Amino acid sequence: MLARCYRPKLSVWAALCVLVLCWFYIFPDYSVPRDKDIVEEVLRQGDVWHKNQTGIDLYRKLLTECCNPKRMFAVTKENSPMGKVLWYDGEIYHWHTVNNDTYPLFVQGSPLQLPLKKCAVVGNGGILRHSKWGRDIDQADFIMRCNLPPISKKYVEDVGTRTHLVTANPSIIEKRFKSLLWSRKAFVDSMKVYGSSYIYMPAFSMRPGTDPSLRAYHALADSNSSLTMLFANPEFLGTVGKFWKTHGVHARRLSTGLFLISLALGVCDEVTAYGFWPFSVGLDGQPISHHYYDNILPYKWFHAMPEEFVQLWHLHKSGTLRMRVGQCPSQNGGS
């Protein structure tokens, strides 16, 4: 009798617990250091960095075991044959079955000429402005950039000119180029600045992004562009997300930059990251813009960029990954 009396209350508590857990999964409350604390921590570290080959080898091993970036980072004819179901990593219970329309769009196999030696992953943080890292970036063997950033003459000194892979979020195609529904010329012309690099798009992450991504592919193909379209493999994106969740990053979705760093750590001998600084003040304590080219802020609950930075800074301090967050030493009389 007593059990029956308390059963409704237990059910209510169970329901409340589930709701609370769901709330924190969707809208997690991160406990990350304040911007000022991060600045002080980075200043204490200074320019001290020692390459740790053991750490580099360990992360390559961990990422290979969980995510196999060498083979799986892009959708290819080898890993996604006709009839394969590609489950969208950003939308549960949605998928695309590889068919006669999409299969021909995939590259044959992994397009990267491995092993890659020195890789540069260039974020878009406002800390890059006036940093003068451009020449240093251009000296890397393989350069990755995020979300079609401007690399015009105005920014060359800070971000360099060369690109081997650049990501393109479908939302950029929608907003900047009107989803390519009316004209494709502006898009094709703007892509020329990236030379003969790879364009990396998450066509099969969320349903609204599929059609704009496919239109972008055809716009480049029809214009005989020297760029090569790669579609991000949703299986790779999903496993990378799970990997970082076990390492303390609990965002609804990782930032594009962290996906690229994960790829680089898995396929490069040495990785240097530039422009990863999601804080409102620079190392001098002065306010800086969110991007080096604008101050448009990301959706608050979607990414956890400060939390990502903390994890990347741990890798920097351990010698596994090198992060460049200040000005180029040559600007201060260094080498």
C-alpha positions in Angstrom: 0.0 0.0 0.0 2.7 2.4 0.9 4.6 1.6 -2.3 1.5 2.4 -4.3 1.1 5.7 -2.4 4.6 6.8 -3.2 4.8 5.6 -6.8 3.2 8.7 -8.3 5.7 10.9 -6.4 8.6 8.8 -7.6 7.3 9.0 -11.2 7.1 12.8 -10.9 10.7 13.0 -9.6 11.9 10.7 -12.4 10.2 12.9 -14.9 11.8 16.0 -13.4 15.2 14.4 -13.4 14.8 13.5 -17.1 13.8 17.1 -17.9 16.7 18.6 -16.0 19.2 16.3 -17.7 17.7 17.2 -21.1 17.9 20.9 -20.3 21.6 20.7 -19.4 22.3 18.6 -22.5 20.7 21.2 -24.7 21.6 24.3 -22.7 24.6 23.3 -20.7 25.9 25.6 -18.1 29.7 25.7 -18.7 32.1 26.6 -16.0 35.0 28.2 -17.9 37.4 30.8 -16.8 36.6 34.5 -17.2 38.2 36.3 -20.2 40.5 38.2 -17.8 41.6 34.9 -16.2 42.3 33.4 -19.7 44.4 36.4 -20.6 46.4 36.1 -17.4 47.0 32.4 -17.9 48.2 32.9 -21.5 50.5 35.7 -20.5 52.0 33.5 -17.8 52.8 30.9 -20.4 54.2 33.4 -22.8 55.9 32.2 -25.9 57.3 29.1 -24.2 56.5 25.9 -26.2 58.3 22.6 -26.5 57.2 20.1 -29.1 56.1 16.8 -27.4 56.3 14.0 -29.9 54.8 11.5 -27.5 51.8 13.7 -27.1 51.5 14.2 -30.8 51.7 10.4 -31.4 49.1 9.8 -28.7 46.5 12.1 -30.1 47.0 10.8 -33.6 46.5 7.3 -32.2 43.4 8.3 -30.2 41.8 10.1 -33.2 42.7 7.3 -35.6 41.0 4.7 -33.3 37.8 6.8 -32.8 37.4 8.7 -36.0 39.9 7.5 -38.7 40.4 11.0 -40.2 42.7 9.7 -42.9 40.0 7.6 -44.5 36.7 9.1 -43.1 37.0 12.9 -43.0 35.4 13.3 -46.4 32.6 11.4 -48.2 34.3 9.3 -50.9 33.3 6.7 -53.4 35.4 4.2 -51.3 33.8 4.8 -47.9 30.3 5.7 -49.2 29.3 3.4 -52.1 25.9 3.4 -53.9 23.1 2.6 -51.5 25.0 3.5 -48.3 22.9 5.4 -45.8 24.6 8.6 -44.5 23.1 9.5 -41.2 23.0 13.2 -40.6 25.1 14.0 -37.5 23.3 17.2 -36.7 19.7 15.9 -37.0 18.7 12.6 -35.3 16.6 10.2 -37.5 17.4 11.9 -40.8 19.6 10.4 -43.5 20.6 10.4 -47.1 20.9 7.2 -49.2 23.8 7.5 -51.7 22.2 7.4 -55.2 22.8 8.1 -58.8 22.6 11.8 -58.2 25.1 12.1 -55.4 27.5 9.3 -55.9 29.2 10.9 -58.9 29.8 14.0 -56.9 32.2 12.2 -54.5 35.9 12.0 -54.9 37.3 8.5 -55.4 39.3 8.1 -52.2 41.0 10.3 -49.6 42.3 13.3 -51.5 45.1 14.2 -49.0 48.6 13.4 -50.0 49.8 11.9 -46.8 51.8 12.3 -44.7 51.3 16.0 -44.2 54.2 17.7 -42.4 53.6 21.1 -41.0 50.0 22.1 -41.0 48.4 25.5 -40.2 44.8 25.7 -39.0 43.7 29.3 -39.3 40.7 30.4 -37.3 39.0 33.8 -37.7 39.4 35.3 -34.2 39.8 39.1 -33.9 43.2 38.5 -32.2 44.6 37.9 -35.7 44.1 41.6 -36.7 47.4 43.4 -36.7 49.1 40.2 -35.6 51.4 40.0 -38.7 51.3 36.2 -38.8 50.7 36.0 -42.5 54.2 35.1 -43.6 54.5 32.5 -40.9 51.1 30.9 -42.0 52.1 30.8 -45.6 55.3 28.8 -44.8 53.2 25.8 -43.7 53.0 22.8 -45.9 49.2 22.5 -45.7 46.9 25.4 -44.7 43.3 25.0 -43.5 40.9 28.0 -43.1 37.4 28.3 -41.7 34.2 29.4 -43.4 35.3 31.3 -46.4 37.2 34.1 -44.6 38.4 37.1 -46.5 42.1 37.0 -47.4 42.2 40.2 -49.4 45.2 42.6 -49.4 43.7 44.3 -46.4 44.4 41.2 -44.3 47.3 39.4 -46.0 49.9 40.5 -43.4 47.9 39.0 -40.7 46.4 35.8 -42.3 48.6 35.1 -45.3 47.5 34.2 -48.9 47.8 30.5 -49.4 45.0 28.0 -48.8 44.8 24.2 -49.3 41.5 23.5 -47.7 38.7 25.9 -46.7 35.4 25.1 -45.1 32.1 26.6 -46.2 29.1 26.5 -43.9 25.8 26.1 -45.9 24.4 29.0 -43.9 27.0 31.2 -45.6 25.8 30.1 -49.0 22.3 30.9 -48.0 23.0 34.4 -46.5 25.8 35.7 -48.6 24.8 34.2 -51.9 21.0 33.8 -51.6 21.3 30.0 -51.6 22.6 30.2 -55.2 18.9 30.3 -56.4 19.2 33.4 -58.6 22.9 33.9 -59.6 26.0 31.8 -59.2 28.6 34.3 -60.6 29.3 36.2 -57.4 29.9 32.9 -55.6 32.2 31.5 -58.3 34.1 34.8 -58.5 34.6 35.0 -54.8 36.0 31.5 -54.6 38.9 32.3 -56.9 40.8 33.8 -54.0 41.3 30.2 -52.6 43.2 29.1 -55.7 43.1 25.4 -56.4 42.2 24.3 -52.8 39.6 22.0 -51.5 36.2 23.4 -50.4 34.9 21.3 -47.5 31.2 21.5 -46.9 28.9 19.6 -44.4 26.3 18.7 -47.0 24.9 15.8 -44.9 25.0 17.2 -41.4 21.6 19.0 -41.4 18.8 18.8 -44.0 18.6 22.5 -44.7 22.3 22.5 -45.7 22.1 19.7 -48.3 20.6 21.6 -51.3 22.8 24.7 -50.9 25.9 22.5 -50.7 24.9 20.5 -53.8 24.2 23.8 -55.7 27.7 25.1 -54.6 29.2 21.9 -56.1 27.5 22.3 -59.4 28.2 26.0 -59.6 31.9 25.3 -59.3 31.8 22.3 -61.6 29.9 24.1 -64.3 32.3 27.0 -64.3 35.4 24.7 -64.7 36.7 26.0 -61.4 40.1 24.8 -60.2 38.6 24.1 -56.7 37.6 20.6 -55.6 34.5 20.2 -53.6 34.7 17.8 -50.6 31.7 16.8 -48.5 32.3 16.3 -44.8 31.5 12.8 -43.8 28.8 12.9 -41.1 30.2 9.8 -39.5 33.5 11.5 -39.0 31.8 14.7 -37.6 29.7 12.6 -35.2 32.6 10.6 -33.9 34.8 13.7 -33.5 32.0 15.3 -31.5 31.8 12.3 -29.2 35.6 12.3 -28.8 35.7 15.9 -27.6 32.7 15.3 -25.3 34.8 12.7 -23.4 37.6 15.4 -23.2 35.4 18.0 -21.6 33.7 19.8 -24.5 29.9 19.5 -24.2 28.6 21.9 -26.8 25.6 21.0 -28.9 28.0 21.1 -31.8 31.7 21.7 -32.1 33.0 24.8 -33.9 34.3 24.4 -37.5 37.8 25.2 -36.1 37.8 22.3 -33.7 36.7 19.9 -36.5 39.7 21.1 -38.6 42.1 20.9 -35.7 40.9 17.3 -35.1 41.6 16.5 -38.7 45.0 18.1 -38.5 46.0 16.3 -35.3 45.0 13.0 -37.1 47.0 13.5 -40.3 49.8 16.1 -39.7 53.2 15.7 -38.2 53.0 19.1 -36.6 50.0 21.5 -36.1 50.0 25.2 -35.4 46.7 27.0 -34.8 46.2 30.7 -35.4 43.3 33.0 -34.6 41.6 30.7 -32.0 40.6 33.3 -29.5 36.9 33.5 -28.6 37.3 36.2 -25.9 36.2 39.8 -25.8 39.6 41.2 -24.9 43.1 40.6 -26.3 46.4 40.0 -24.5 46.7 43.7 -23.8 43.4 43.7 -22.0 41.8 45.9 -24.8 38.5 44.9 -26.4 38.8 43.0 -29.7 36.2 42.0 -32.3 34.9 38.4 -32.6 36.4 38.0 -36.0 39.4 39.7 -37.6 37.0 41.0 -40.3 33.8 41.7 -38.4 32.2 41.5 -34.9 29.2 39.2 -35.6 28.8 36.9 -32.6 27.9 33.2 -32.8 24.6 31.8 -31.5 25.2 31.7 -27.8 23.9 28.1 -27.1 25.3 26.4 -30.2 29.0 26.3 -29.7 31.2 26.3 -26.6 34.2 28.1 -28.0 35.7 29.3 -24.7 35.5 25.7 -23.4 37.1 24.5 -26.7 39.9 27.0 -26.2 40.7 25.7 -22.7 41.1 22.2 -24.1 43.3 23.4 -27.0 45.4 25.5 -24.6 46.0 22.3 -22.5 47.3 20.7 -25.7 49.5 23.7 -26.3 51.0 23.5 -22.8 51.7 19.8 -23.3 53.5 20.4 -26.6 51.0 18.5 -28.6 49.6 21.5 -30.6 51.1 25.0 -31.0 48.8 27.9 -30.6 49.7 31.4 -31.8 47.6 33.9 -29.9 49.7 37.1 -29.8 51.7 39.1 -32.3 54.3 37.6 -34.5 57.6 37.8 -32.5 59.3 39.6 -35.4 57.1 42.5 -34.7 58.6 42.8 -31.3 62.2 42.4 -32.4 62.2 38.6 -32.1 62.8 36.0 -34.7 
